[in-house]
């Protein structure tokens, strides 16, 4: 899973660094991710995936969600990224049958102060949750830490979508909500691996599916949304981020500044 996580981290960074405002399309970014997967002999966790709600398998390596799109945005040659946009980059990979999954939301050129703050707070919420993923704590401690930090900024924490366990399949038990109460839920033990992934809207936490699109989920009120995710392992020494790669140690503002 560490190897898969390193591939995911490299692909996310490559997509982020490839964005040229008013030129790059979301399909261009999916192709960048495909090249990273190919270079490492890894497989996409998303390509060919068929969840219970879908009639067809997913056709891309990534989910790329722009502005009010919360998650599961579908790459398109017709979706050009413009200065001022924010885009959620979400992907998973498998190496020798073991999976990792992560997401970052990044600016396209200069973005508004509102967008910058949303990105910063959402990423901080993820890190607050990760800090609680240690033996002896409960899943509710993770969830409550995410919720508390995001709601302190008066943002809407999406409740109908959650994080998940991960290992030899991309989605496993347990669910990892982004809201909850400390001391509740399953007891965390060394060896557990799961994805923590705050999805945070500027305004309401309500979301909708795009009409005629069974994948893309948007904020119900059209407000901006951000998504950050890491695959973590609970170890005897505390949480280990398996999808850190070159992303670890970078300033918290790296995704929220031009």
N, C-alpha and C positions, 0 to 999 in steps of 0.2 A: 504493500500500500504506500510506503514511502516513495518507492520508485514511480508508481502511478501519480502520486502527489507532485513529485518533481516535474513530471511531464505536464501536468495541468498548470502548475505555476509558470512554467516556461511559455506555454501557449497563451495564457492570459496576458503575460507581459508582452509577448510578441504582438498580439492583437492591439493592446493598448498603444504600443509604440508605432503601429502601422497607420494609425488614424490621421488622415489629412482632411481638415475641414473643407466641406463643399466639394470633395472629390471622392472619398472613400464610401463604398456602399457596405451594408451589413453582410452581403454575400462575399465581398472581398475579405472581410474579417474571418468568415467561416473557412475560407480557403487558406488563410494564414494558419489557422488552428490545424487544419488537415495536414499541412506540411510539417508542422511540429510533431504530430502524431506519427506520421510516416517516418520521419527521421529517427524516431526512437523505437519503431516497431510496436507502437502501442495502438490500442483500439479505442474508438470513441465509445463512451458510455451512452451517448444519445442516439447516434446513427442506428436506425433499425429498431429503436425502442418502441414498444407498443403498450402504453398504459391502459388500464381497464376502461377509461373514459373515451378512448380514441378508436375510431373505426379502421385507421390505417397506421402503419409504423412511421415514425419520425424520419425525415429524409436528410437531416443535416447533422453536423458535428457539434453545433453549439446552439444555445438560445441567446438571442441578442435583442434586448428590450430597451426601447428608446423613450425617454421622457416620462409620459404617463403610463407606459407599459410596465407592469410590475414584474412579471416573469413570463417565460415561454414565448418570447417574441421570435418569429420565424425569419431567418435570413432571407434577404431579397436583393436582387440586382437593381430594383427600382427604389430602394430606400437609401437615399444619399444622406450622410451625416453632415449637419450644418453647424457652423459656429453657434455656440449657445446651447446645443443639445447636451444631454447626458445619456450615456448608454451603459446598460448592465450587460456584462460579459459573463456568461455562465457556461461551464462545460465540465465534463467528466471524462476519465480515461481508465482503461484497464491494462495492466501488465501481468502476464502469466495468470490471468483469471482473478486478479485482485483489483478493486476499484478505489478511486478517489474522485472527489467532486468539489468544485470551488467556484466562487463568483466575485467579481469586483464591479463597481460602477464608476465610470470615469468621465471626465469632462471632454467635450469637443471644443477646443479653443477656449476663448474667454466665456465664462458662464456667470450667471447672476449670483448675487450674494445669497439668495434663498437656496439656490441649487448647491452652492459650496457648503453651506451649513448642513443641508440634508445629507450630503455625502459624508461629511465629517462625523456627524452624530450617528449615522447608521453604522459606519465602520467602527466607531467607538463602542456602540452597542454590542456588536459582534465580539469585540475583545473583552468587554465586561462579562459576556456570557462564557467565553472560553476560560476566563480566569476562575470560574466556579466549577469547571468540569474536572474535579479532582476526587480521589477516593474518599468515601465517607459523606460526600455531599449527595444531594438528590437532584433529579432532573429539574424539579421546580426551582432550585437555586439558580440553575442556568437560565431558565425561562424568565424568572423574575428579574434577574440582572439585566437582561436584554430589554424587557418591557420598561423597567424603571428609568433607564437612561434615555430611551427614545421618548417616552411620554413626558419626561421632565422638560423636553424641548417642545412639548405640545404637539408632537407628531402622532399620526395614526399608525399603530402597529398592526399589520395584517394578521388576522386570526384564523382565516379559513385556509391558509397555506402554512405548512410547518416544515421543519427540518426532519431528518430521518437517519436511521441506522444505515450503515454501509459496510461492505466487506467483499464477499464473493458474488454479490449481486449489487446493483447500484442503489436499490431502495430496500431496506430491511427495517424490522422493528429495532428500537422503539421510535415513536414519533418524538420530535423535539419542538414543542411549541415555542413561540416567541413571547408568550405571556404566561404567567402562572404565579404560584405562591411558594415561597421558600419552605423547604422541608417536606414538600409533597412529591409524588411521583416515584419512579424507580430509584433505588439506591445505586450510586455510581461505584463501579469496581474496576480495578486494573484489567486491561485487555479489551474493554469496551471501545468501539469505534463508531462515531456518528458525525453527521453534518449539522452544524449550527448555522442558520441562515436567516438573519433578520431581513424582512421586507417591510419597508417603512414609507408611508405616504406623508406628504406635507400636511394634508388635512385629514379627511376621514379615513378610517381603516377599511372601509367597504370597497369591494372589488367586483368587477364584472368580466364576463367573457366578451370578446369582440364578436358582434353578430356575424355569422357565416365563417368564423374562424374558431375551430375547436381547440386551438392551442393558446393563443395570446390572451393574457389576463391583464386588465388595465384598472387603474384607480377609478372608482365609480363616479367621482366628481371631477375627473380630468386633471387632478393635481399631480405634480411630479412625484416619482417613486424611485427609491434606491434599494439595492439588493447587494449584500455582501455575505460570503459563505466561506467556511473552511471545513475540511475534514480533520477531525481531531481524534487522538487516542488518549484514553485515560490510562495513565501509568502510575506506578508507585510514587513517582516523584512529582506528579501533577500532570496537567494537560500537555500533550505534544501536538503541535500543528503539523499535519502530514502534507499539507499543500502550501507550505510557506515558500520554499525555494528562494528566489531572489526578492520576493515580496517582503520577507521578514526583515525587520530592522529599518525599513524605510519610514520616513516621517509620516505621521498620521494624515498630514495634509496632501500627500502625494497624489491622491485621486480627486482631491477637492480644489485643486488650484490649476491655473492655466499652464 
